[in-house]
Amino acid sequence: MPDAGPTAVLPLRPLIVGELIDSAVLLLRDHARVLVPVALVLAALEQLLLHPLRLVAEVTPPAYLPRIDELPAYWFLLAVGAACEAVIVALLGNLTGRAAGTVLLDPGTRVRRLLHPRGARLPATLLVALLAGAVMFVASLVMPLWVVGFALLGSVAPAIVLDRLGPFRALWRSATLALRTGGRAAAVRVLGYLVWWLLRIGLAVGAVTGLNSLGLLAEEWQLPVGLAVWALVNSVAYPALACLDAVVYLEGRIRTEGLDIVIDRARRTGSPILTPLAGRR
């Protein structure tokens, strides 16, 4: 059996679900000073984009609960929100995929190197993020398909930056990996989303409601504070989901493709680490 990796973030062995979540949290912790600021900018832009749609749907912060007479507008709002989430998590997946890769392949790499464009494949990542967003928008219009779309799209960015695949092959790669071993990766991604969804609602609604109950939030500040709180909460939730995607992707390859054996052999022999699909388009 190959040795474990150089840190506890990504051991070179199949992991149980709890270990996957722990690894994702550790990956986020070690790279938070890069991931969280980038996520905050993207989350703030998302809130600004959704604001006019919320006005049309006549929903108010912090919970943005729907009105019975505005359900079509609210449904459209949810679809756009799901698309935004997919785009943001995929963009962050570029960073978390490379971060997870360096943990396994080059643990001495400095965290700030993630912001360097060299080898980042940003155009391909942007294209696959937009494709993922489009898929999620359409799937969200048919509500049950949202779960299917979200479950299958977790590996698009890691496939771009780690396997060097093109955008369309990355979509196919993500779906096939998600469905292996009885759909384990897909189930873990949905579970992770549900956990962070509950945490986000609890934190955002709790913070604004708490300020209101203490009389510290004037009526005219309800909207801007609500937007800010949701952006802050999402600035942690989105990179956490992207970290989980990266960890699940690599663990899936270890579990089903023997990636741990490839890496261990390369470390022992000093030869370059060549992954099975690297370079294929």
N, C-alpha and C positions, 0 to 999 in steps of 0.2 A: 504494500500500500504506500502511495507517495506521501511525503511529509506534508504537514500543514503549511500554509503560506507564512510569509514573514511577519504578518500581524494577525490579530484576531478578527480583522474586518472581513476577510474572505478566505476562510480555510479551504484548502484544496481537497474537498470531499463533499459528497451530497449532504444537504442540510435539511433538518426538519423545519416546519413552518415558523416556529418560534425563533429558531436560529437565523432564518432568512430576515425576519423583522429586526432582530438584534443587529445583524450585519448591516442592514440598511441604515439603522440609527447611527451606528458607529461611522459609517461612510459619510453621513450627513454631518456628524459632529466634527470629523477631521477636516472637512472641506467647507464648513459653514461660512467662513469669512469670504469665500468667493460665491458660493451658491445662493446664500440668503440675499445679499444686495442685488444680484441679477434677478432673482425671483421677485424681489420687492418692486423693481421697476416694471417688470412684466405684469405683476398683479395689479399695480396702480393703473397701468394702461387698460387692463381688462375692466376695472371698475369704471373708468371713464367711458369705455365703449358701451358697457351695459347700462349706464345711467339713463340715456334717453329712452331705451327700451323699457326700463322700469317705470319711467314716467308714463309711457303709453299704456302699460299694463296696470298702472295705478297701484303699485305696491310700494310699501314704505319700509325703511330700515327699522330694526336690524334684521328681522326674520324674512322680510319680503314675501309674506304670505299672499296667496292669490285671492282675487275677487271673483265671485261666481259669474258676474256679468262680463268679465274680461279674460275668460279662460283661453280663447285663441291667442290673444296677445301674450299671455303668460306662457303658454306652450312654446311659442316662438322664442320668447326670452330664455326659456330653459334650453332650447336647442342651440341658440347662439352661445349661451354660457357653457354648455358641454363642449362645443367646438373650440371655444377659447381655452378651456382647460386642457383639451387634447393638444392644442398647438403649444401652449406654455410648457406642459410636461415633456413634450417631445423636444422642444428647444433646450430645456434644462437637461434632458437626457443626453444631449451631446456632451455636456460638462460631466455629468455623473458617470456616463459610460467611459469617458476617458479617465476619470478619477478611479473608477473600479479597475480599469485596465492597468493603470500605473501601480496600484496596490499589488497586483499579481506579477507584473512584468518588470517594473522599475520603481520599487518602493521609495527610493531616495529622491524622486522628483518633487520639486517644491510645488506647493498648492497653487501659487499664483501662475504657474505655467499653464494652468487650465485656460487662462484668458488669452494665451498666445494663439494667434490664428493658424500657425503652422500645423498642418496635419489635422486640423479640426473639421475639415469638410463642411464648412458652414453653408455654402449654396445647396448641397445635397440635403443637409439637415433641414434647412428652411423649406425646401420643396416637400420633403416627406412630412414635415410638421403641418404644412398646409393641406396635404393630402389626408393626413389623419384627422385634421379639423373638419374637412369636407365630409369624410366618412361619418364622423360623430354627429355632425349637423343633420345629415340625412337620417341616420339611425335614430336620432333623438326625436325626430318627427313621428316615428313609429315606436312608441315608448319601449316595448319589450326588446327591441333590437339594440337599445342603448347598452344594455348589459353585454350583449354579444360583441358589439363594436369595441367597447372599452376593454373587454377581456382579451381581445386579439391583438391590440395595438401597442402593447407594452414594450416590445423589443425593437421598434422601428429605429430609434436613435442609436441604441447600442449596436445594432447590425450595421448601421452606417459607419460609425467611427471605429468599431473593433474588428468587424469582418470586411470593412471597406466595400460594402455592397452598394449598388445604385438604389435610388429611392423606391422603385417599383419592386425590385427583388427584396428590398428590406421589408416591405409590407408583407410579401409572401413568407419570408423567413420568420417574421414576427408571428404570423398566424400559425405556421406549422409548429414552431417551438411551443406556443401557448397550448396547443392541443395534444402534445406528447404526454405520455404517462397519465392518460386519463384526464387530460385538461388541467393538470396540476398547476402550471404556471398561470393559466387563465384564472383559476379559482383564487390563487394567492393574490393576484392583482386586484380582483374585485373585492376580496376581503380587506386588503390594504386601503382601498378607496373608501369602503364603508366605515372603517375605523376612523380615518381622517375626516370623513364627512361629518360624523358625529362629533368629533373633537372641534372641528371648525364651527359648527353650529353652536355648540356649548360655549366656546370661548367668545365668539363674536356677539351672540345674543346675550350671553351673561355679562360681558363687559358693558355694553350699551345699556342694558336693563339695570345693571348695578349703578351706573352713573345717574340714570333717571331716578331711581329710587332714593338716592342720596340728595337729589335736587341740585346736582352739579352740572346738568346738561340742559341748557336753554333750548327752546323749541327750534330756533333758527340754526342751532348747531347739530341737530339730529342727523341731518343728511350728510354733511361733511365728515362728522365723526364716524357715522356708520360706514361710509366709503373707506375711511382711513383704517378702521378696525378690521374690516374684511380684507383689505390689502395686506395689513400686517400679519393676520392669521394665515392667509394664503402664501405669504412669503416664506413660511416654514413648511406648510403642508405640501405645496407643489414640489419643492426640492426633495422632500421626504418621499413622495410618490416616485419621483424620478430616480432616487437612490434605490428604492425597492425594485424598480424595473431593471436597473443595471445589475443588481445582485441576483435577481431571479434569472436574468438572461445568462449570466456566467455560470450560475449553479445548474441551470438546465443543460448547458453544454458539458459541464463536468459530469452530470448524471447520465446523459444520453450519448455523448460523443467522445468521452474520454479526454476532455481538455486538460484535466489534472495530470494525466500521464504525459501528454505532450509537454506541458510546462515543466514537470519534474525532470523529464529526460533532458530537456534543453538546459536546465539549471545544472544538472550533474555533468553534462558534456561540454558546457560552455558554448553550444551552438545557438544560432538565432532561433527564436521561438516563432514557428510558423503554424498558425491555426488552420484547420482543415479548409475553411472557406475564404481565407484571406486573399484579396486581390481579385476574386471573381466578380464579375459584373453581370 
